[in-house]
Amino acid sequence: MARTGQPKAELVLSDEERAALEGWVRRRSTPQAWALRCRIILACATGASNKDVAAQLGSTPHAVGRWRKRFVEHRIAGLEGR
């Protein structure tokens, strides 16, 4: 089956980035919005599609695509703000 839509940006995490993201997800004091962004990036790093990540995490494919793009462009700093 042919793929449709725009190609997703390849997302590869360094060991340090993965450790930081996993740490924020585990911390009870992490704001939920930030923890969700971290979960999105961790799931995207497995190679899953935006649609699959959105279904897994209860988000939308558009939101997953936005955070994926921002992370690829700006790394962890891209997850700040709206």
C-alpha positions as CSV (number, residue, x, y, z in Angstrom):
1,M,0.0,0.0,0.0
2,A,1.3,3.4,-0.9
3,R,2.0,5.9,1.9
4,T,0.0,9.1,1.9
5,G,0.6,12.5,3.4
6,Q,3.9,14.2,4.1
7,P,6.8,12.1,5.1
8,K,7.6,12.2,8.8
9,A,10.8,13.6,10.0
10,E,13.3,11.0,11.2
11,L,13.7,11.2,14.9
12,V,16.8,9.7,16.6
13,L,17.6,10.3,20.3
14,S,21.0,10.5,21.9
15,D,21.5,8.5,25.1
16,E,21.4,11.7,27.1
17,E,18.2,12.9,25.5
18,R,16.5,9.5,26.0
19,A,17.6,9.5,29.7
20,A,16.3,13.1,30.2
21,L,12.9,12.4,28.6
22,E,12.4,9.1,30.5
23,G,13.3,10.9,33.7
24,W,10.7,13.6,33.2
25,V,8.1,10.9,32.4
26,R,8.8,9.1,35.6
27,R,8.9,12.1,37.9
28,R,5.6,12.8,39.7
29,S,6.3,16.5,39.8
30,T,6.6,16.9,36.0
31,P,3.7,18.9,34.6
32,Q,1.4,16.6,32.6
33,A,1.7,18.6,29.4
34,W,5.5,18.3,29.5
35,A,5.3,14.6,30.4
36,L,3.0,14.0,27.4
37,R,5.4,15.7,25.0
38,C,8.2,13.5,26.4
39,R,6.1,10.4,25.9
40,I,5.3,11.5,22.3
41,I,9.0,12.0,21.5
42,L,9.9,8.6,23.1
43,A,7.2,6.9,21.1
44,C,8.2,8.6,17.8
45,A,11.8,7.5,18.4
46,T,10.6,3.9,18.0
47,G,9.7,4.6,14.4
48,A,5.9,4.6,15.0
49,S,3.7,6.8,12.8
50,N,2.1,9.9,14.1
51,K,-1.3,8.2,13.9
52,D,-0.1,5.2,15.9
53,V,1.6,7.4,18.6
54,A,-1.6,9.5,18.8
55,A,-3.8,6.5,19.3
56,Q,-1.4,5.0,21.9
57,L,-1.2,8.2,23.9
58,G,-4.7,9.6,23.5
59,S,-3.6,12.6,21.4
60,T,-4.1,13.7,17.8
61,P,-1.9,13.0,14.9
62,H,-1.6,16.7,14.3
63,A,-0.3,17.3,17.8
64,V,2.2,14.4,17.5
65,G,3.4,15.8,14.2
66,R,3.9,19.2,15.7
67,W,6.0,18.0,18.6
68,R,8.0,15.6,16.4
69,K,8.8,18.5,14.0
70,R,9.7,20.9,16.8
71,F,11.9,18.3,18.5
72,V,13.8,17.5,15.2
73,E,14.4,21.2,14.6
74,H,15.2,22.3,18.2
75,R,15.8,19.1,20.2
76,I,14.5,19.3,23.8
77,A,14.3,23.1,23.7
78,G,11.6,22.7,21.1
79,L,9.3,21.1,23.6
80,E,8.9,24.3,25.6
81,G,6.0,26.6,25.0
82,R,2.9,25.9,22.9
